Amino acid sequence: MEIQPQLVLLEKTLLNIEGLGRMLYPELDLWTTAKPYMERWMKDQVGIKGLFDRTKRNIYSVADQTPELPLIAYRILMAYDKRLRTIEPVNKPTTQPASAPVLSQIISGATLLICGTLVLLFGPGQWCQKQQEWR
């Protein structure tokens, strides 16, 4: 098993801090002391709150690309359609594969999900304010 050097250094640092702390204050239990801080940090970084904070931080870069989503979806569908036309039909010369409608539904659903998320996060008024700030 390969161990990252950063983790070894972190463990070494924590052991040194614990040893120094016990020399200065023998009743110190570093793990009990650090538990509430670590729990709060985990909730902020990994929990739902962390997810929303990361989404808010990254949404501005994604928002710039949002107007391009329909064009990107169209290009993907056209490339997929072109690929389907170049494949030699085996048994059914006039029908499309069953996956073609599913792919278009997935792309449409993903586009709607992204646009809906942007509307929920910003709302119409906030979106206009952010556009004015960017200019």
Steps between C-alpha positions, in 0.01 A plus 500: 500500500639838401476778760514866402786694659263780604304259720816370667615857570155591635502201735853582614400861568191396696705259711758772572227746598335241724834418666582866560150565630524209746837627623350844570161376623494127588117477512473617139316268266558647156240281330222592741594867471511491120182294450247792496720701263548204268126422501418860412765500226364174356146637495621816325714317246326170432137547602211667322621844608839431343334384180296820474804717583708332229209534257469873576875549452503319165165614363636824353742318272223260397253786452719647226463176303124459557391682182712252303327189643232469229765531227721241674204262536412552133857426390511183709173379355613578144830319553313202643254505208787523249670206668179296484465571128853381425449166677384223267158373608500132590139380503281808512590740219230763571489521880721686741654320796300513822777701666455808275184634671644417840816702430302803386283475812808482722656805336173694518453404864855601591456836327174564685659395830790742457276787394257428784783499751618838375151645530458362853838627614478845351140573415416750226591811702831369627597381151457852359700648789785253445510579128531870580784427745687300237493785248 
